[in-house]
């Protein structure tokens, strides 16, 4: 069996400054991918480039169409064409649904739905005929979490947007990657501690938080091998990937 590696593959990672995006970018760089990494935070992105070994950084905010266009231009100039786009950027307000404000909705959809759409739209001209575009969703779509209503709604909309892309652009492989929680994470760093404590207690009581949680590096390693193999097999579709912690054994 051939070794599954991203070596030589042309890869763009959006949301590369933290979490799974960061871990995937570093893994891809160390494997020898021809790599572009994009994120809003220049200092964090510089750290990723240093650890990955070789990558072209692009400071970009997916909420700005001009930044998405700049990312696509960088891919055209640096890579020529792109085999794999991985989009892990995301935003989540932690609020009870009755407390969610219009601006919360605008912010979460701007990043998680419209921003992803603009990245894909800008990159279409530089994709290979069978390119993989992997956008990250959340297990909270199917397993609703208290105080994450706006977030899970936006991820559901993201998933439907990938269906629209597949319908209108057959040949490209638009992949929804559903991921459960990982540790450590920046996901909760801006959450209100008191509300987070109450919400987490409810999540745990419903079995939504596993005692043993995946690390971003472990998830990135698994996905790197999967995507590397898929790039080499253009006739194999990847509509959906679910990555989650193994369920805890049932207690008597």
N, C-alpha and C positions, 0 to 999 in steps of 0.2 A: 504494500500500500504506500502510495506517495505521501511524503511528509506534508502536512497541512501548514502552510506558512504564508504570511502576508508579504514576504520578501519580493520586492520588485513591483508589487501591486500599487496602484495609484489611489490614495485614500485621502478623504477629507473628513475631519472630525470637528463637529460644531458643538460647542459646550465643553471644550477640552480643558477648562481650567480647574475642574473639580469632579469628584465622584467617579462614576463609571466612565464618563467621557475622558477624564484625565487618565485613568488607568488604561483605557483602550488605546489612547494616543501613544502613551509610553510603550505599551506592548507592541504596537504597530511599528514605532520607530526602532525599537530594539531588534525587531525581526527583519528590518531592512526595507520597510515600505517606503515608497515615495509619498511623502506625507505633508499635508497642510493642516494646521491646527488653528481653530478660531474660537474666540471668546471675548468678553467685554474687558476683562481685567488683565492689563498688560503685564503686571508683575507676576501674576500667577501663570500666565502663558509663557513667560520667559523661563520659569522654573520647569515647565513641562518640556520645552524645547531642549533645555540643558539635560534633563534626565532621559529623554527619548533618544538623544544622540544626534539626530538630524531631522529637522522639520522646518517648514516655512510658516511663521506665525502671521496671522491676520487678526487685527483688533476689530471686532465686529459685534454689533448688537443686532440680533435678528429682528428686533422691532423697527429697525430702520431699513427700508428697501434699498437705499443707496449703499448701506454696508453689505447687504446680501449681494448686490451687483459687484461690489469690490471683491468679495470673496470669490465669486465666479470668475472674475477677471484674473485673479491670482492663480486660480486653478488652471485656467487656459494658458497662462504664461509659463507656469512652473511645471505643470503635469501634462499639458496638451489635452488629454482626456482623463476621465475619472472612472475607476472601476467600482468604488464603494464610497458612499456618503453615509456617515453615522451622525445622527442629530440627537443629542442628549440634553440640550438646553431646555430648561423648564422653570416655571415659577408657580408657587403655591401660597395663597393666603390662608392662614389658619383662622377661620372664623365660623361661628355658628351660622347656619344658613339664614336665620332671621336677622342677623347682624351684618350680612354681606351687603356692601354698598355698590352703587353703580360703578365707581372707580375700580373696585376690586374685580368686577367682571371685565372691565375694559383692560385692566393690567394682565389678568390671567389669560384672556383670549389673545391679546396682542403677542404674547410670547409663545404660548403652547399651541395655538392654532394658526393665526395669521403669520407669525414669524416663521414657523416651519414651512408654511405654504410659500412664503417669499423666498426662502432658501432653495426649495425644490425648483420653483419657477426660474430663478436666476441660474441654477446649475444645469437645467435641462440641456442647453446647447453643448455642454462639455461632457455629458455622460456617454459612455460607450453604449452600444446597442442593447446590451444585456446587463447594464449596471444595476447594482443593488443600492437602494435608498432605504436605510433603516432609521425609523423614527421611534423614539421611546415613549411608551405609554405606561400605565400603572395598573397594578392589581386592584386599585380602589375603584376602577370602573365596574368590575364584576362583584367586588366585595366592598360595598360602600363604607367609608370611614366617617364617623362624626367629625364635624368641623372642617372637613375637606370637600364640601359639596361643590363649590365653584371649581376647584381643581379637578375633581373627578369628572365633572360635566365637560370641562375643556378637553380632557383626555379622550372622552367618548367622542367629542366632535373631531378631534385629531384622527381617531381611528376611522371614522366615516370619511374624512378627507382623503385618506390613503386609498379607500375603495374608489373614490372619484378619480384619483390619479391613475389607478389600474385600468379603469374603464376607458379613459380617454387617451392613455399612453401605454398600450399593450407592448410587451417586449421588455420594458424596464421592470425590475423586480422591486416593488414597493413593499417593504417588510415592516410590520408592526411588532415591536419588541415589548412585551408586557413584563415588567419587572416588579418584584416585591421589594421590601425594604432591605437596604444594605447598611453595614456598620464598618467603619465610621462613616458619617455623612454630614454634609453641610445643609441638607434639606431642611432641618429644623432650626437652623442657627438664628433665624429672624423671628421665630415664633414666640408668642407671649408665653412665658414659662408656666404661669398659673393655668391658662387654658390648655396648654400642651399636657400638663400633668393630668388634668381632668379627662381630656380626650384620650390620652394614652391608656388610662385606666379602663375606659370603655372599650378601646381596641383590644386590649389584652383579655378582657372578660369575654369577648366574642371570638377569641382565638385568632385574631388578625395579626398578632405579633408573635413570632416564633422566638423561643429562647435562644436557639442557635441561628444567627443571622449570617447571610453571605457577606463577603467583603467585595468592594468594587473590583479589586484585582482578580479575584476568583471568577467573577462574572465576565470581566474583560477577557480573561484567558479562554473561557469556554466560547464566547462569541467570536473571538479572533480566529479560533480554529474552524468554527462553523462558517464564517464568512469567507475565510481563505479557501475552503473547499468549494463553497458555492460559486465563487468567482471563476474557479477552474471548471465548473460544470454549468455552463450558461443555460442548459435546458431544464435545470431543476429549479422549481419555484420556491420562494420563501415568503409566503404571505404573512405568516404569523409565527413568532417564537415566544414561548412563555418560560421565564426564568424565575424560579421561586425557591425559597428555603424548603427543605423536606419537612413534611408535616411531623409534629411531635407525636410520639406513640400515645395511643389512647390510655388514659389513666383509669384504673378500676374504680 
